[in-house]
Amino acid sequence: MKRSIPDVLRRGLESALANWPLMALRIAENILFAMLIIGSIIAAIVPLLVSIGLSVFNIEKPDETATAVGAALLEHLAVFLWIFVGALFLALLLMVIHSFVIAGCAQTFVDAERAERPKVFSMERWLSGGRHSIWTVFWIYNITYGTTLIPVLVPLILALAAMVAFRDSQAGIVIAGCLGIAAAIFLARSLRMDQVLKIEHAKNHGQIRERQSTGGQGFLGVATSV
């Protein structure tokens, strides 16, 4: 049955308000993300700054600071690579957690849409949806973010190669690094809208299917296609 846009918006608002614990779970997810990110930054960056030496950072002379940072990058290249690998692992962990949360929310909202009353939230239902649809949602995000990340990494890799090639020229290191970062930021912002549209397209064209749990009770799984 097709519904008008106002009716869809009204039902969506009613379902969101009736199942308000989902909003609390999303807030808790963001708090957890902030704690993990801040903790990872402190654990990785602070020891590195101490090893490089905080004296290289001179606010009054930014040119000298940039040159010193570029030289430190080459001297501690292995450390920076390990930080990069750790950042990728953290991003993967955050994506898995986010996929579980979104899968559980989707399960609840789908059940609310099919029920007579929109208030259907229960922790058991949310956990069931998270367990059964986590990898479907994970691959939607993984493929979308992955295809967006690859073009962004290209200028960074080229900048790193240029910095290694011009390692004897401090000015060359600074210029290559700045150009690489600027190009990566530009590409990330340009591809941001396309990334969001792909995710929403994958969600909106999801197909709802019935499965049977081991206990014999049916639940709704979300099978989406990218």
Backbone as numpy.savetxt, mean C-alpha at the origin, in Angstrom:
# Nx Ny Nz CAx CAy CAz Cx Cy Cz
-31.72 -6.89 -10.01 -32.55 -5.70 -10.01 -31.68 -4.45 -10.01
-31.91 -3.57 -10.97 -31.15 -2.34 -11.06 -31.77 -1.28 -10.18
-30.91 -0.51 -9.52 -31.38 0.55 -8.65 -30.86 1.89 -9.16
-31.56 2.94 -8.81 -31.13 4.27 -9.18 -29.93 4.67 -8.33
-29.21 5.69 -8.79 -28.03 6.15 -8.07 -28.38 6.62 -6.66
-29.44 7.43 -6.47 -29.79 7.82 -5.09 -30.09 6.64 -4.19
-30.77 5.61 -4.75 -31.10 4.44 -3.95 -29.84 3.68 -3.56
-28.89 3.57 -4.49 -27.63 2.89 -4.19 -26.86 3.63 -3.10
-26.81 4.96 -3.22 -26.12 5.76 -2.21 -26.79 5.64 -0.84
-28.13 5.65 -0.85 -28.86 5.54 0.42 -28.61 4.20 1.08
-28.68 3.13 0.30 -28.46 1.79 0.87 -27.02 1.64 1.34
-26.08 2.24 0.59 -24.69 2.17 1.02 -24.46 2.88 2.34
-25.09 4.05 2.50 -24.96 4.79 3.76 -25.60 4.03 4.91
-26.78 3.46 4.67 -27.45 2.68 5.71 -26.61 1.48 6.12
-26.04 0.80 5.15 -25.22 -0.37 5.46 -23.97 0.02 6.22
-23.34 1.14 5.83 -22.13 1.59 6.52 -22.42 1.97 7.97
-23.54 2.67 8.19 -23.89 3.08 9.55 -24.32 1.89 10.40
-25.06 0.95 9.79 -25.52 -0.21 10.54 -24.36 -1.12 10.94
-23.34 -1.17 10.09 -22.18 -2.01 10.37 -20.97 -1.14 10.73
-21.20 -0.20 11.63 -20.17 0.76 12.00 -18.90 0.13 12.57
-18.92 -1.05 13.17 -17.65 -1.63 13.64 -16.62 -1.80 12.53
-17.07 -1.90 11.28 -16.11 -2.00 10.17 -15.27 -0.73 10.08
-15.88 0.42 10.34 -15.12 1.67 10.33 -14.10 1.68 11.46
-14.48 1.13 12.61 -13.54 1.05 13.73 -12.37 0.14 13.38
-12.65 -0.95 12.67 -11.59 -1.86 12.25 -10.65 -1.18 11.26
-11.20 -0.36 10.36 -10.35 0.36 9.41 -9.47 1.39 10.13
-10.03 2.06 11.14 -9.24 3.01 11.92 -8.11 2.28 12.66
-8.45 1.12 13.24 -7.43 0.33 13.93 -6.36 -0.13 12.95
-6.75 -0.46 11.73 -5.78 -0.85 10.70 -4.81 0.29 10.41
-5.33 1.50 10.27 -4.47 2.65 9.98 -3.52 2.95 11.14
-4.01 2.77 12.37 -3.14 2.97 13.53 -2.02 1.94 13.54
-2.38 0.67 13.24 -1.36 -0.38 13.17 -0.34 -0.08 12.08
-0.81 0.38 10.93 0.10 0.73 9.84 1.06 1.83 10.26
0.53 2.85 10.93 1.37 3.95 11.37 2.44 3.47 12.35
2.05 2.59 13.26 3.01 2.07 14.23 4.10 1.25 13.54
3.70 0.41 12.57 4.69 -0.42 11.85 5.63 0.45 11.03
5.09 1.45 10.35 5.92 2.29 9.49 6.88 3.13 10.33
6.35 3.77 11.38 7.21 4.60 12.23 8.28 3.75 12.91
7.88 2.58 13.40 8.85 1.69 14.04 9.93 1.22 13.08
9.53 0.94 11.84 10.51 0.49 10.83 11.47 1.61 10.47
10.94 2.84 10.34 11.80 3.97 10.02 12.82 4.22 11.12
12.35 4.17 12.37 13.26 4.39 13.50 14.33 3.29 13.54
13.90 2.04 13.31 14.83 0.92 13.39 15.86 0.93 12.26
15.47 1.48 11.09 16.37 1.43 9.94 17.15 2.72 9.73
16.48 3.86 9.88 17.10 5.13 9.52 18.01 5.66 10.62
17.57 5.59 11.87 18.36 6.18 12.96 19.74 5.55 13.06
19.88 4.20 13.08 21.25 3.64 13.13 22.09 4.05 11.92
21.44 4.19 10.75 22.17 4.59 9.55 22.68 6.02 9.68
21.84 6.91 10.19 22.27 8.30 10.38 23.41 8.40 11.38
23.33 7.58 12.40 24.41 7.58 13.40 25.71 7.10 12.78
25.63 6.05 11.94 26.83 5.53 11.31 27.42 6.50 10.30
26.55 7.22 9.56 27.02 8.22 8.61 27.60 9.42 9.33
26.89 9.81 10.39 27.33 10.98 11.14 26.38 12.13 10.95
25.75 12.56 12.01 24.78 13.66 11.92 25.44 14.98 11.59
26.76 15.04 11.71 27.44 16.30 11.44 27.42 16.69 9.97
27.09 15.72 9.08 27.07 16.04 7.65 25.86 16.89 7.29
24.86 16.94 8.17 23.64 17.70 7.89 23.80 19.12 8.42
23.96 20.02 7.49 24.14 21.43 7.83 23.05 22.23 7.14
22.09 22.73 7.92 20.96 23.45 7.35 21.42 24.73 6.64
22.45 25.36 7.17 22.91 26.61 6.58 23.62 26.41 5.26
24.13 25.20 5.00 24.84 24.91 3.76 24.25 23.65 3.12
23.08 23.77 2.47 22.42 22.60 1.90 23.22 21.94 0.79
24.03 22.72 0.04 24.83 22.12 -1.04 25.86 21.14 -0.48
26.52 21.56 0.60 27.49 20.66 1.22 26.81 19.43 1.81
25.62 19.64 2.37 24.88 18.51 2.93 24.51 17.50 1.86
24.00 17.99 0.71 23.63 17.09 -0.38 24.84 16.32 -0.89
25.96 16.99 -1.00 27.19 16.33 -1.45 27.63 15.25 -0.46
27.54 15.57 0.83 27.94 14.61 1.85 27.01 13.40 1.87
25.72 13.65 1.69 24.76 12.54 1.66 25.02 11.65 0.45
25.31 12.26 -0.72 25.62 11.47 -1.90 26.85 10.60 -1.70
27.88 11.16 -1.10 29.08 10.38 -0.83 28.81 9.26 0.17
27.98 9.56 1.18 27.64 8.53 2.17 26.85 7.40 1.54
26.01 7.74 0.53 25.22 6.71 -0.15 26.12 5.69 -0.81
27.20 6.18 -1.45 28.12 5.25 -2.10 28.93 4.46 -1.09
29.29 5.09 0.02 30.09 4.40 1.03 29.28 3.33 1.75
27.97 3.56 1.89 27.11 2.62 2.62 26.06 2.03 1.67
26.45 1.71 0.45 25.51 1.23 -0.55 24.84 -0.07 -0.13
25.59 -0.99 0.47 25.02 -2.27 0.90 23.95 -2.06 1.97
24.19 -1.10 2.86 23.21 -0.81 3.91 21.92 -0.28 3.31
22.06 0.62 2.32 20.88 1.16 1.67 20.10 0.07 0.92
20.81 -0.86 0.33 20.14 -1.96 -0.37 19.36 -2.83 0.61
19.94 -3.08 1.79 19.21 -3.85 2.81 17.98 -3.10 3.29
18.09 -1.79 3.42 16.92 -0.99 3.80 15.85 -1.08 2.73
16.26 -1.06 1.46 15.31 -1.18 0.36 14.59 -2.52 0.40
15.33 -3.60 0.65 14.71 -4.93 0.77 13.75 -4.98 1.95
14.16 -4.38 3.07 13.28 -4.33 4.23 12.01 -3.54 3.97
12.13 -2.46 3.19 10.96 -1.66 2.84 10.00 -2.46 1.97
10.54 -3.25 1.05 9.69 -4.10 0.21 8.95 -5.14 1.06
9.66 -5.73 2.02 9.02 -6.71 2.90 7.93 -6.07 3.73
8.18 -4.86 4.23 7.17 -4.15 5.01 5.95 -3.84 4.14
6.19 -3.40 2.90 5.08 -3.11 2.00 4.25 -4.36 1.72
4.92 -5.50 1.58 4.20 -6.76 1.36 3.35 -7.13 2.57
3.92 -6.96 3.77 3.18 -7.25 4.99 1.96 -6.35 5.13
2.13 -5.05 4.86 1.01 -4.12 4.94 -0.07 -4.47 3.93
0.35 -4.92 2.74 -0.62 -5.26 1.71 -1.44 -6.50 2.11
-0.77 -7.47 2.75 -1.49 -8.67 3.20 -2.50 -8.31 4.28
-2.10 -7.49 5.24 -3.02 -7.07 6.30 -4.20 -6.30 5.72
-3.89 -5.37 4.81 -4.96 -4.56 4.20 -5.91 -5.44 3.39
-5.38 -6.43 2.69 -6.23 -7.33 1.90 -7.16 -8.13 2.80
-6.67 -8.57 3.95 -7.52 -9.31 4.90 -8.64 -8.43 5.41
-8.31 -7.19 5.77 -9.33 -6.27 6.28 -10.38 -5.99 5.22
-9.95 -5.69 4.00 -10.88 -5.37 2.92 -11.75 -6.58 2.57
-11.17 -7.77 2.57 -11.94 -8.98 2.27 -13.03 -9.21 3.31
-12.68 -9.00 4.60 -13.68 -9.14 5.64 -14.79 -8.11 5.53
-14.44 -6.87 5.18 -15.45 -5.82 4.99 -16.35 -6.14 3.80
-15.75 -6.63 2.71 -16.55 -6.98 1.54 -17.55 -8.08 1.87
-17.12 -9.09 2.65 -18.01 -10.18 3.05 -19.21 -9.63 3.82
-18.93 -8.72 4.74 -20.00 -8.17 5.56 -20.98 -7.35 4.74
-20.46 -6.49 3.85 -21.34 -5.64 3.04 -22.16 -6.46 2.04
-21.57 -7.52 1.51 -22.32 -8.39 0.59 -23.46 -9.08 1.33
-23.18 -9.58 2.52 -24.22 -10.22 3.32 -25.30 -9.21 3.71
-24.89 -7.97 4.01 -25.86 -6.93 4.35 -26.77 -6.61 3.18
-26.22 -6.65 1.97 -27.01 -6.36 0.78 -28.07 -7.43 0.55
-27.76 -8.66 0.89 -28.70 -9.77 0.65 -29.66 -9.99 1.81
-29.34 -9.45 2.97 -30.19 -9.65 4.14 -31.34 -8.66 4.13
-32.37 -8.99 4.90 -33.52 -8.08 5.01 -33.15 -6.82 5.77
-32.31 -6.97 6.79 -31.86 -5.82 7.57 -30.36 -5.64 7.33
-29.88 -4.41 7.18 -28.47 -4.19 6.83 -27.49 -4.50 7.95
-27.96 -4.56 9.20 -27.04 -4.79 10.31 -26.75 -6.27 10.43
-25.61 -6.70 9.90 -25.25 -8.12 9.91 -23.85 -8.34 10.47
-23.18 -7.29 10.91 -21.78 -7.44 11.32 -21.64 -8.38 12.50
-20.65 -9.23 12.39 -20.18 -10.05 13.50 -18.70 -10.34 13.25
-17.94 -10.48 14.30 -16.52 -10.73 14.14 -16.28 -12.04 13.43
-17.12 -13.04 13.67 -16.98 -14.33 13.00 -17.18 -14.18 11.49
-18.18 -13.39 11.09 -18.44 -13.18 9.67 -17.27 -12.44 9.02
-16.75 -11.42 9.72 -15.64 -10.64 9.19 -14.39 -11.49 9.03
-14.08 -12.30 10.04 -12.91 -13.17 9.96 -13.07 -14.22 8.87
-14.30 -14.73 8.70 -14.55 -15.71 7.65 -14.30 -15.12 6.27
-14.80 -13.91 6.04 -14.57 -13.25 4.76 -13.10 -12.95 4.53
-12.40 -12.55 5.59 -10.97 -12.29 5.46 -10.18 -13.53 5.10
-10.51 -14.66 5.75 -9.78 -15.90 5.48 -10.02 -16.41 4.07
-11.26 -16.33 3.60 -11.60 -16.97 2.33 -11.33 -16.09 1.10
-11.23 -14.77 1.27 -11.05 -13.91 0.10 -9.80 -13.06 0.16
-8.92 -13.32 1.13 -7.74 -12.47 1.30 -6.86 -12.48 0.06
-6.64 -13.68 -0.53 -5.69 -13.74 -1.64 -6.30 -13.19 -2.93
-7.61 -13.27 -3.07 -8.25 -12.64 -4.23 -8.03 -11.14 -4.19
-8.31 -10.53 -3.03 -8.11 -9.09 -2.88 -6.63 -8.75 -2.95
-5.79 -9.61 -2.38 -4.34 -9.35 -2.39 -3.81 -9.23 -3.81
-4.23 -10.13 -4.68 -3.71 -10.09 -6.05 -4.27 -8.92 -6.84
-5.47 -8.48 -6.50 -5.98 -7.25 -7.13 -5.05 -6.09 -6.82
-4.73 -5.91 -5.53 -3.83 -4.83 -5.14 -2.41 -5.07 -5.65
-1.95 -6.32 -5.58 -0.58 -6.63 -5.95 -0.33 -6.35 -7.43
-1.25 -6.81 -8.28 -1.09 -6.59 -9.72 -1.19 -5.11 -10.05
-2.16 -4.44 -9.43 -2.36 -3.02 -9.73 -1.19 -2.17 -9.26
-0.80 -2.34 -7.98 0.32 -1.57 -7.47 1.63 -1.97 -8.15
1.75 -3.26 -8.49 2.97 -3.71 -9.16 3.15 -3.08 -10.52
2.08 -3.06 -11.31 2.18 -2.45 -12.64 2.42 -0.94 -12.55
1.99 -0.33 -11.44 2.25 1.10 -11.25 3.66 1.35 -10.74
4.17 0.42 -9.92 5.48 0.63 -9.31 6.62 0.46 -10.30
6.45 -0.45 -11.27 7.54 -0.72 -12.21 8.00 0.54 -12.95
7.09 1.33 -13.54 7.57 2.56 -14.20 8.23 3.54 -13.24
7.77 3.56 -11.98 8.35 4.49 -11.00 9.77 4.08 -10.64
10.05 2.77 -10.65 11.38 2.30 -10.29 12.41 2.58 -11.38
11.96 2.72 -12.62 12.90 2.90 -13.73 13.80 4.12 -13.52
13.24 5.34 -13.26 14.15 6.48 -13.05 15.03 6.34 -11.82
14.54 5.65 -10.79 15.36 5.45 -9.59 16.55 4.54 -9.90
16.31 3.48 -10.67 17.40 2.57 -11.04 18.41 3.29 -11.94
17.90 4.07 -12.88 18.80 4.82 -13.76 19.61 5.84 -12.96
18.95 6.47 -11.98 19.66 7.44 -11.15 20.75 6.76 -10.33
20.44 5.58 -9.79 21.45 4.84 -9.02 22.63 4.45 -9.91
22.32 4.00 -11.13 23.41 3.66 -12.06 24.26 4.88 -12.41
23.60 6.03 -12.58 24.33 7.26 -12.89 25.19 7.69 -11.71
24.69 7.51 -10.51 25.46 7.88 -9.32 26.70 7.01 -9.18
26.54 5.74 -9.52 27.71 4.85 -9.49 28.70 5.23 -10.59
28.17 5.58 -11.77 29.04 5.95 -12.89 29.81 7.24 -12.61
29.15 8.19 -11.93 29.78 9.48 -11.63 30.21 9.56 -10.17
30.66 8.43 -9.63 31.00 8.40 -8.21 32.19 9.29 -7.88
32.99 9.64 -8.88 34.13 10.52 -8.63 33.73 12.00 -8.66
32.51 12.28 -9.10 32.04 13.67 -9.17 30.88 13.86 -8.20
31.11 14.63 -7.17 30.06 14.85 -6.18 28.89 15.61 -6.78
29.16 16.55 -7.66 28.07 17.29 -8.32 27.23 16.35 -9.18
27.88 15.43 -9.88 27.16 14.46 -10.70 26.27 13.56 -9.87
26.74 13.17 -8.70 25.94 12.33 -7.80 24.69 13.07 -7.36
24.85 14.32 -6.97 23.72 15.11 -6.50 22.70 15.33 -7.62
23.19 15.69 -8.80 22.29 15.95 -9.93 21.53 14.68 -10.33
22.23 13.57 -10.42 21.59 12.30 -10.80 20.54 11.89 -9.78
20.88 12.04 -8.49 19.92 11.67 -7.46 18.68 12.55 -7.47
18.87 13.84 -7.61 17.72 14.76 -7.62 16.83 14.54 -8.83
17.45 14.34 -9.99 16.66 14.10 -11.20 15.89 12.79 -11.10
16.53 11.76 -10.56 15.85 10.46 -10.42 14.67 10.53 -9.48
14.85 11.19 -8.34 13.75 11.33 -7.38 12.61 12.16 -7.96
12.96 13.26 -8.64 11.93 14.12 -9.24 11.14 13.37 -10.30
11.82 12.59 -11.14 11.13 11.82 -12.18 10.23 10.76 -11.57
10.71 10.10 -10.49 9.91 9.07 -9.84 8.65 9.67 -9.22
8.78 10.81 -8.58 7.61 11.47 -7.97 6.61 11.88 -9.05
7.10 12.40 -10.16 6.22 12.81 -11.25 5.46 11.61 -11.81
6.14 10.49 -12.03 5.48 9.30 -12.55 4.49 8.74 -11.55
4.85 8.76 -10.27 3.95 8.23 -9.24 2.65 9.02 -9.19
2.74 10.33 -9.27 1.54 11.17 -9.23 0.73 11.01 -10.52
1.42 10.84 -11.64 0.71 10.70 -12.92 -0.05 9.38 -12.99
0.53 8.32 -12.41 -0.09 7.00 -12.49 -1.05 6.74 -11.35
-1.14 7.66 -10.40 -1.99 7.47 -9.23 -3.45 7.29 -9.62
-3.96 8.17 -10.48 -5.37 8.09 -10.87 -5.65 6.81 -11.63
-4.74 6.41 -12.52 -4.95 5.16 -13.26 -4.97 3.97 -12.33
-4.13 4.01 -11.30 -4.09 2.93 -10.32 -5.41 2.81 -9.56
-5.94 3.95 -9.12 -7.21 3.94 -8.39 -8.34 3.42 -9.27
-8.36 3.83 -10.53 -9.41 3.38 -11.44 -9.34 1.87 -11.66
-8.15 1.33 -11.75 -8.00 -0.11 -11.95 -8.54 -0.89 -10.75
-8.22 -0.41 -9.54 -8.69 -1.10 -8.34 -10.21 -1.05 -8.25
-10.78 0.13 -8.49 -12.23 0.26 -8.43 -12.90 -0.57 -9.51
-12.29 -0.65 -10.69 -12.85 -1.47 -11.76 -12.86 -2.94 -11.35
-11.77 -3.39 -10.72 -11.70 -4.78 -10.29 -12.74 -5.09 -9.21
-12.95 -4.12 -8.30 -13.92 -4.34 -7.23 -15.35 -4.33 -7.78
-15.65 -3.36 -8.63 -17.02 -3.19 -9.11 -17.47 -4.29 -10.05
-16.52 -4.98 -10.68 -16.87 -6.06 -11.59 -16.66 -7.42 -10.94
-16.66 -7.41 -9.59 -16.54 -8.68 -8.89 -17.80 -9.52 -9.03
-17.62 -10.81 -9.05 -18.73 -11.75 -9.14 -18.89 -12.42 -7.79
-20.12 -12.42 -7.26 -20.40 -12.98 -5.96 -20.78 -14.44 -6.13
-20.14 -15.32 -5.40 -20.43 -16.74 -5.55 -20.62 -17.39 -4.18
-21.42 -18.41 -4.19 -21.71 -19.14 -2.96 -20.70 -20.27 -2.81
-20.22 -20.43 -1.58 -19.37 -21.57 -1.26 -19.97 -22.26 -0.03
-19.50 -23.41 0.24 -19.94 -24.15 1.41 -18.75 -24.36 2.33
-18.92 -23.96 3.59 -17.85 -24.15 4.56 -17.87 -25.59 5.05
-16.86 -25.94 5.78 -16.75 -27.30 6.27 -17.88 -27.66 7.22
-18.45 -26.67 7.87 -19.55 -26.93 8.79 -20.89 -27.03 8.10
-20.91 -26.82 6.79 -22.16 -26.95 6.06 -22.92 -25.66 5.92
-22.44 -24.55 6.51 -23.13 -23.29 6.40 -22.57 -22.52 5.22
-23.44 -21.94 4.44 -22.99 -21.22 3.27 -22.52 -19.83 3.63
-21.52 -19.36 2.92 -21.11 -17.99 3.07 -20.82 -17.43 1.69
-20.75 -16.14 1.61 -20.53 -15.48 0.33 -19.08 -15.15 0.16
-18.47 -15.66 -0.91 -17.10 -15.30 -1.25 -17.13 -14.29 -2.38
-16.10 -13.53 -2.44 -16.02 -12.53 -3.48 -14.94 -12.96 -4.47
-15.33 -13.22 -5.70 -14.39 -13.60 -6.74 -14.33 -12.47 -7.73
-13.26 -11.75 -7.72 -13.14 -10.59 -8.58 -12.15 -10.87 -9.69
-12.33 -10.14 -10.77 -11.44 -10.28 -11.91 -10.85 -8.94 -12.24
-9.57 -8.95 -12.55 -8.87 -7.71 -12.88 -8.98 -7.49 -14.37
